[in-house]
Amino acid sequence: MFFFNGLASTIFRAVTGRLCDIKRNCPIWIMRFTVLVSGTLAILMTRWPSFKQLLASFVVYGMMDGAIASSMNVLVLSTLTPKQKSQGIGFFHLCVAITLIAGPPLEVQYA
């Protein structure tokens, strides 16, 4: 399941990057839609009775994960001035990395 999740995430990072390049598309709305679908799937994943349904929702969750990552990077880079971009993207990824490091220990503690 994780292979298909990662494959879908990788493909949709490129697709979302292309969608964000189109001028009429607003990256904030792309990100909001993908966060909504991702959250809905996270809630509904516990309700699927068969493996195929769970796999399909896991693949769609991977697609949304890739779309969130790609659109978030576009949003960070589009809101900063050219002088601030390198420091801003570095600080953004530092904040993301800290939460990724802190997540599993906190999750295990309360499980």
N, C-alpha and C positions, 0 to 999 in steps of 0.2 A: 504494500500500500504506500509506503514512504517513497518508493521509486517513482510511482506515478504522480504522487504529490509533488515531488521535486521536479519532475519533468514538466508538469503543468505550470509550476511556478516559474521555471526558467523560460519557457516559451512565452508566457504572458507578461514577463518583465519587458521583453522586446516589443510585444504587441502594444502594451500600454505606453511605452516610450514613443512609439509611432503615433498613437492616438493623441498623446499630449502635444505632439509637434503640429498637429492640425490646428490652425488658428481659431476655428469656430468652437473647438472643444475647450472647456475650462477644466484644468487639472483638479481643481478643488471638488468639482462635482463628480469627476471620475473617482476620486478617492472616497468621497462620501458614499457613493453607490457601492463601491467594493467593500467598505467597512460595514455597511448595512447588510449586504449579502453574507459576508464572512461571519458576522455576529449571529445572524439568523441560522446559518448552517451549524455553527458551534452549538447552538441550543438544540437544533433538530437532529444532530448526529446520534443522540442517545435514543431516538425514537425509531430508527430504521430496523426492521426485523430481519433482513437478510444481508449477507455479505456483499452482494452486488450493489444494493442500495447504499450501503455504507461506503463502499469503494467509490461509487459515483459522487457522493457528497464530499468525500475526501479529496477527489480530483478537483472538483469545483472549488473547494476550500484552498487548494494549492494555487489555482488560477487567481483567486482573489488575493491571496498572500503576495503573489508576484506583482499583481496590479497595484496593491497598496505600497509596496516597496518602491516601485518605479515612479508612481505618481508623487509620492512623498519627496523623493529626491528632486524631481522636477519643481515641486512647489518650493522647496528650500532654496534651490538655485535661482528661481525666478523672482524671489522676494528680496534678494540681496543685491547690493551694488557690486560692480566688478571688483572693487578693491576688497570687499568683505567676503567674496565667494569661497576662497580657499579656507579661511578661518571658520566661516559659518558651516560649511559642509563637514569639516573636521570636528567641530564642536557638536554638531547634530549627531554624527556617528558615535562620538564619545558617549553622549547621553543614551543612545540606543544600546551601546555595548554594556554600559553599567546596568541597565535594566535587564538585559539578557543574562548577565552574570549573576545578578541578585535573584532572578526569578526561580530557578530550580531549588536553591536552598530554602527559600521561603515556602515554596510549594510543598516540599517534602516535610517540613516542620509541621504544617497544618494538616497534612493528609491523614 
